[in-house]
Amino acid sequence: MKQFFLFLFVLTTINQIHSQENLPTDYLSKEFHKSRREAFRNLMPVNSVAVVFSYPERVFSKDINYNFHQNPDMYYLTGYKEPDAVLLLFKEPQGDEKYTEVLFVRERNALKETWTGRRLGIEGAKSKLGFTKVYNGVDFHSFAIDYKKFDKIIYDQFLTNVTTSNSPESLYLIIQAFKTKAGITKEDAASVDLFTSITNSLREIKTSEEMELMRKTVKLSCIAHNEVMKAVGPDMSENEADGIHAYIHRKYGAEGEGYPPIVGTGANGCILHYGENNAAKMENQLLLMDVGSEYHGYSADVTRTVPANGKFTEEQKAIYQIVYDAQEEVFKICKEGTPFQDLNKKAKEVVAAGLIKLGIISDPKDVKIYYPHGCSHFLGLDVHDKGNYLGTLKENMVLTVEPGIYIPANSKCDKKWWNIGVRIEDDIAIKKDSYENLSIDSPRKWQDIEALAKQKSTFNEMKFPKI
């Protein structure tokens, strides 16, 4: 009788787990992911197999994990968002069933799902993701496949931080089983290079379905930047500004941020990847905000620099204008056919001329002291997305344009420039003869920023208990 009731409990639990409703309806479609697998397969050499692993779970503290984030390549090709998974893609049909792909997923487990959330399982992967040949991860160990018959095995670099585990369904043992079956004792650079080449060529060009998500994630990021511009003041903390971004992102349905937010005032704004965001007051300094939402896997990357008191000083304005001018000049060459590297060359040229005019540097080569990073990178499922950085721009690429100037204290220039950090970053889509600025909804001109800062903010009207 106890066994019967246990069976009913498990059955009821599984039914409850399957009953989740009211989910967003604008995720990438299973047809999109299928088309990406077909596109990947078309680029594979004859008689080859590709092996794609999920990312592992990562420990936050003791027995608590970070929220899981899937390997973007796995998500791109499958839509699967859970750990402990592996995808096999074959150039030619295999076996009597003539299959060209196999997906191994985490096994359904009522008890574990009660604690840590729903699992898609075999049937879910078939119905929701469109796969026909799906197994539990544990079955990977016994799945009959002779890797040695293939002329080429294509895979990405093996992760070095996968937690050791004795569980047969663990990613660790799945990777070990693959290495053993394929006779891999040392990572093959040619296999990794081929995987990178294929995924670079696919992911650097966005489909219409991807562009819908890119426009949405960038637009809601602009709304967040604008709300901070209205709410900011000398007494606001960096953490509070960070929190406004987070709230707006989630208000519009984003899962979070595409990277750790950079919210730095004054000297902190001169640190390129500043992440503490803990200054208690901004005072009368510049606030540099490099924050972008992640919406259904796709990351925005927008940076705005604003005066905390609502008005630029003459020195801040002068530096800001150089950065703005550099961005404007780069925009002019953002079109199909332009060498990617030319974007940064143009930005450096304009920034160097501006700094020389202000007497901050005397030699154009010294521009790297105050502008040490590149102007652009691809954007998509990764904030620094995959793509060919040595090639030319192509239609439907999405990339950033982000010149900047950072003058920390004790720099070899007049003190009046110290602790001024300015970056303006916009996300653009490349067209045949021009570009589309996806982040146009957030002001860039210093005059427009000052005007927006004068507007009232809902966040300034909110009253909370004192502690």
C-alpha positions in Angstrom: 0.0 0.0 0.0 2.9 2.4 0.8 4.4 1.7 -2.5 1.1 2.5 -4.2 0.8 5.8 -2.4 4.4 6.6 -3.3 3.6 5.9 -6.9 0.6 8.2 -6.8 2.8 10.9 -5.2 5.4 10.7 -7.9 2.8 10.6 -10.6 1.0 13.7 -9.1 4.3 15.5 -8.7 5.2 14.9 -12.3 1.8 16.1 -13.5 2.2 19.2 -11.4 5.6 19.8 -12.9 4.2 19.6 -16.4 1.4 22.0 -15.6 3.4 25.3 -15.7 1.5 27.9 -17.8 1.6 31.6 -18.5 5.1 31.6 -19.9 6.4 34.2 -22.4 5.5 33.4 -26.0 8.4 35.1 -27.8 11.2 32.6 -27.2 13.1 31.5 -30.3 11.0 28.9 -32.1 12.0 25.2 -32.4 12.1 25.9 -36.2 14.8 28.5 -35.6 17.0 26.1 -33.7 16.4 23.4 -36.3 17.5 25.8 -39.0 20.7 26.6 -37.1 21.5 22.9 -36.8 21.0 22.5 -40.6 23.2 25.5 -41.3 25.9 24.1 -39.0 25.7 20.7 -40.7 26.0 22.4 -44.2 29.4 23.8 -43.0 30.7 20.5 -41.7 33.2 18.5 -43.8 32.3 15.1 -45.3 32.2 12.2 -42.9 32.3 14.3 -39.7 30.5 14.5 -36.4 30.1 17.6 -34.1 29.8 17.3 -30.3 28.4 20.2 -28.3 28.2 20.1 -24.5 26.1 22.2 -22.2 27.7 24.4 -19.6 28.1 23.0 -16.0 26.3 24.3 -12.9 28.5 26.6 -10.8 28.7 27.0 -7.1 27.7 30.3 -5.6 28.3 29.4 -2.0 28.6 26.0 -0.2 25.6 24.0 -1.5 24.0 26.8 -3.4 24.5 27.2 -7.2 24.3 30.3 -9.3 21.3 30.5 -11.6 22.2 28.3 -14.5 23.3 29.9 -17.8 23.4 27.7 -20.8 26.3 27.4 -23.2 25.2 29.9 -25.9 26.2 27.5 -28.7 24.1 24.7 -27.2 21.2 27.1 -26.8 21.6 28.4 -30.3 21.5 24.9 -31.8 18.9 23.3 -29.6 16.9 25.7 -27.4 17.8 23.5 -24.4 18.4 25.4 -21.2 19.5 22.8 -18.7 22.9 21.4 -17.7 24.3 17.9 -18.1 23.5 17.7 -21.8 25.2 16.9 -25.1 24.3 17.3 -28.7 25.6 15.1 -31.6 25.4 16.4 -35.1 26.3 14.2 -38.1 27.2 15.3 -41.6 25.6 12.2 -43.1 22.6 10.2 -41.9 23.5 7.4 -39.5 22.3 3.8 -39.0 19.1 2.2 -40.3 17.0 5.1 -38.9 19.0 7.6 -41.0 19.3 10.1 -38.1 21.5 13.2 -38.3 21.3 14.4 -34.7 21.0 13.0 -31.2 20.3 15.0 -28.0 21.1 13.7 -24.5 19.2 15.5 -21.7 18.8 15.4 -17.9 16.5 12.6 -16.8 13.1 13.5 -15.3 13.3 13.1 -11.5 10.2 14.0 -9.4 12.1 14.4 -6.2 14.8 16.6 -7.6 12.3 18.6 -9.6 10.4 19.4 -6.4 13.6 21.0 -5.0 15.3 22.6 -8.0 12.7 23.0 -10.7 11.2 21.4 -13.8 13.1 19.3 -16.2 12.2 19.0 -19.9 13.2 15.3 -20.1 13.0 13.2 -23.2 9.4 13.8 -24.1 9.7 17.5 -23.5 12.8 17.8 -25.8 10.8 16.0 -28.5 7.6 18.0 -28.2 9.0 21.5 -27.3 12.4 21.4 -29.1 11.5 19.3 -32.1 14.0 16.5 -31.7 13.1 12.9 -32.7 16.1 11.0 -31.2 16.5 12.0 -27.6 18.0 10.0 -24.7 18.8 10.6 -21.0 22.3 11.8 -20.3 23.2 8.6 -18.5 22.5 6.7 -21.8 25.4 8.5 -23.5 27.8 6.1 -21.9 26.2 3.1 -23.7 25.2 4.8 -26.9 26.7 2.8 -29.8 28.9 5.1 -31.9 32.3 4.5 -33.4 34.0 7.9 -33.4 37.0 6.5 -35.1 35.1 5.9 -38.3 34.8 9.7 -38.8 37.4 11.7 -40.6 36.8 14.7 -38.4 35.4 15.1 -34.9 34.4 18.7 -34.3 34.2 20.1 -30.7 34.9 23.2 -28.7 37.5 23.7 -26.1 36.9 21.4 -23.1 35.9 23.3 -20.0 38.4 23.2 -17.2 36.0 24.0 -14.3 33.5 21.2 -14.6 32.9 19.8 -11.1 34.1 16.3 -10.5 31.1 13.9 -9.9 30.4 10.2 -9.7 26.9 10.6 -11.0 26.6 8.9 -14.4 24.3 11.7 -15.6 26.9 14.4 -14.7 28.5 16.5 -17.3 31.9 15.6 -15.9 31.4 11.9 -16.6 29.7 12.5 -19.9 32.8 14.5 -21.1 35.1 11.8 -19.8 33.1 9.1 -21.6 33.3 11.1 -24.9 37.1 11.5 -24.6 37.5 7.7 -23.9 35.2 6.7 -26.8 36.8 9.1 -29.2 40.4 8.2 -28.0 41.1 11.9 -27.2 44.0 12.3 -24.8 44.9 15.8 -25.9 42.6 18.5 -27.2 42.9 18.7 -31.0 43.5 22.4 -32.0 42.2 21.8 -35.5 38.9 20.4 -34.3 38.4 23.3 -31.9 39.4 25.8 -34.7 36.8 24.3 -37.0 34.1 24.4 -34.4 35.0 28.1 -33.8 35.0 28.9 -37.5 31.6 27.4 -38.0 29.9 29.0 -35.0 31.6 32.4 -35.8 30.2 32.4 -39.3 26.7 31.5 -38.2 26.3 33.6 -35.1 27.8 36.8 -36.5 24.8 37.1 -38.9 21.5 37.5 -37.1 18.3 36.1 -38.5 15.0 38.1 -38.5 13.9 36.1 -35.5 17.1 37.0 -33.6 16.8 40.6 -34.6 13.3 40.9 -32.9 14.9 39.8 -29.7 17.9 42.1 -30.2 15.7 45.1 -30.8 13.7 44.3 -27.7 16.6 43.8 -25.3 18.3 47.0 -26.5 15.1 49.1 -26.3 14.3 48.1 -22.8 18.0 48.7 -21.8 17.5 52.3 -23.2 14.4 52.7 -21.1 16.5 51.7 -18.0 19.3 54.2 -18.9 16.8 57.0 -19.3 15.1 56.3 -16.0 18.4 56.5 -14.2 19.2 59.8 -16.0 16.0 61.3 -14.6 16.4 59.8 -11.1 20.1 60.4 -10.6 21.4 62.9 -8.1 24.5 63.7 -6.0 23.1 61.7 -3.0 22.3 58.6 -5.0 24.5 55.5 -4.6 26.0 53.5 -7.4 24.1 50.5 -6.1 20.8 52.3 -6.3 21.4 53.3 -9.9 22.3 49.6 -10.6 19.1 48.6 -9.0 17.0 50.8 -11.2 18.4 49.1 -14.2 17.7 45.7 -12.8 14.1 46.6 -11.9 13.4 48.1 -15.4 14.9 45.0 -17.1 12.7 42.7 -15.2 9.7 44.9 -15.5 9.9 44.3 -19.3 10.5 40.6 -19.0 14.2 40.3 -19.2 15.8 37.4 -17.3 18.6 39.7 -16.0 21.7 41.4 -17.3 23.9 40.1 -20.1 27.1 40.8 -18.0 27.9 42.3 -14.6 26.7 45.9 -14.6 29.4 48.7 -14.6 28.0 51.6 -12.6 30.9 53.9 -11.7 31.2 57.6 -10.6 34.3 59.8 -10.8 37.4 57.7 -10.4 35.4 54.5 -10.6 34.3 55.5 -14.1 37.9 55.4 -15.2 38.1 51.6 -14.4 37.0 49.8 -17.6 35.3 46.8 -15.9 34.5 48.3 -12.6 32.1 46.0 -10.8 31.8 46.9 -7.1 29.1 49.5 -7.7 29.2 50.4 -4.0 30.1 54.1 -3.8 27.6 55.6 -1.2 27.2 58.9 -3.0 27.9 60.2 -6.5 28.4 63.8 -5.5 29.0 66.2 -8.4 30.8 63.7 -10.6 30.2 61.9 -13.9 28.3 58.6 -13.7 29.4 56.0 -16.3 26.8 53.3 -16.7 27.6 50.3 -18.9 24.5 48.1 -18.4 22.6 45.9 -20.8 19.7 43.5 -20.3 19.6 39.9 -21.3 16.3 39.0 -22.9 15.7 35.4 -23.8 19.4 34.8 -24.1 20.3 38.0 -26.1 22.3 40.7 -24.5 22.2 44.4 -25.0 25.3 46.5 -24.3 24.6 50.2 -23.8 26.7 52.8 -22.1 25.8 56.3 -21.1 27.8 58.8 -19.2 25.8 61.5 -17.3 26.5 64.2 -14.7 25.2 63.1 -11.3 24.0 66.7 -10.6 22.4 67.0 -14.0 24.8 69.4 -15.6 28.2 68.9 -17.2 31.2 71.0 -16.2 33.2 72.6 -19.0 35.9 70.0 -18.6 33.5 67.1 -18.6 31.7 68.5 -21.6 35.0 68.9 -23.5 35.9 65.2 -23.0 32.4 64.1 -23.7 32.2 65.9 -27.0 35.4 64.2 -28.2 33.9 60.8 -27.5 30.7 61.8 -29.1 32.5 63.0 -32.2 34.5 59.8 -32.5 31.3 57.8 -32.3 29.7 59.9 -35.0 32.7 59.4 -37.3 32.7 55.7 -36.8 28.9 55.5 -37.6 29.7 57.0 -41.1 31.7 53.9 -42.1 29.3 51.3 -40.5 28.1 49.5 -43.6 28.6 46.3 -45.4 32.2 45.9 -46.8 34.0 48.0 -44.2 36.9 46.1 -42.6 36.0 45.5 -38.9 39.4 46.8 -37.8 38.7 50.2 -39.5 36.1 51.1 -36.8 38.7 51.3 -34.1 41.2 53.0 -36.3 38.8 55.8 -37.0 37.8 56.1 -33.3 41.5 56.3 -32.2 42.2 58.9 -34.9 39.4 61.2 -33.7 40.1 60.7 -30.0 43.8 61.4 -30.5 43.1 64.6 -32.4 40.7 65.8 -29.6 43.1 65.0 -26.8 46.0 66.8 -28.6 43.8 69.9 -29.1 43.1 69.9 -25.3 46.8 69.5 -24.5 46.3 66.2 -22.7 48.6 64.4 -25.1 51.1 65.6 -27.7 51.7 62.4 -29.7 48.9 60.5 -31.4 50.5 57.3 -30.3 49.7 58.2 -26.7 46.0 57.9 -27.3 46.2 54.4 -25.9 46.9 55.8 -22.5 43.5 57.3 -22.2 41.6 55.1 -24.7 43.0 51.6 -24.1 40.2 49.4 -25.5 38.7 48.6 -28.9 35.7 50.5 -30.4 33.5 47.5 -31.3 32.6 43.9 -30.7 29.9 41.6 -31.9 26.7 41.4 -29.8 24.1 38.6 -29.4 23.9 35.5 -27.3 27.2 36.6 -25.7 27.9 40.2 -24.9 31.2 39.8 -26.7 29.6 37.6 -29.3 31.1 35.3 -31.8 32.2 36.5 -35.2 35.1 37.1 -37.5 36.9 40.2 -36.1 39.4 40.1 -39.0 36.8 40.2 -41.7 34.5 42.9 -43.2 31.1 44.1 -42.0 28.2 42.2 -43.4 24.5 42.9 -43.5 22.6 41.8 -40.3 25.7 41.8 -38.1 25.0 43.4 -34.7 27.9 45.2 -33.0 28.7 47.9 -30.6 30.3 51.3 -31.3 31.9 52.4 -28.0 34.8 54.9 -28.0 35.9 56.2 -24.6 38.3 58.4 -22.7 39.4 57.7 -19.1 41.7 60.0 -17.2 42.4 58.7 -13.7 44.0 60.8 -10.9 47.8 61.4 -11.2 47.7 61.2 -15.0 50.3 63.3 -16.7 48.0 66.2 -17.6 46.4 69.1 -15.9 44.6 68.1 -12.7 41.3 69.6 -14.0 40.9 66.5 -16.3 41.5 64.0 -13.5 38.8 61.4 -12.7 36.9 62.1 -15.8 35.7 58.9 -17.4 33.5 58.9 -20.5 32.2 56.1 -22.7 29.3 56.2 -25.1 28.2 52.9 -26.4 25.5 52.1 -28.9 24.3 48.8 -30.5 23.9 48.9 -34.2 22.8 46.5 -37.0 24.7 46.6 -40.2 22.8 47.3 -43.5 24.0 47.2 -47.1 24.8 50.9 -47.3 24.3 52.2 -43.7 23.3 51.0 -40.2 20.5 51.0 -37.8 21.1 52.3 -34.3 19.1 50.0 -32.1 19.8 52.1 -29.0 18.6 55.4 -30.5 16.0 55.7 -27.8 18.5 56.8 -25.2 20.0 60.3 -25.7 23.7 60.7 -26.6 24.2 64.4 -27.0 25.2 66.2 -23.8 22.4 68.8 -24.4 19.8 66.1 -24.6 21.1 64.3 -21.5 20.9 67.5 -19.5 17.4 68.1 -20.7 16.3 64.5 -19.7 17.9 64.9 -16.3 15.5 67.8 -15.6 12.5 65.5 -16.0 10.8 64.0 -12.9 11.4 60.4 -12.1 8.9 57.9 -10.7 11.8 56.5 -8.6 12.4 59.8 -6.8 8.8 59.8 -5.6 9.0 56.4 -4.0 8.9 56.3 -0.2 10.4 53.5 1.8 10.7 52.9 5.6 13.9 54.1 7.2 16.3 51.4 8.7 
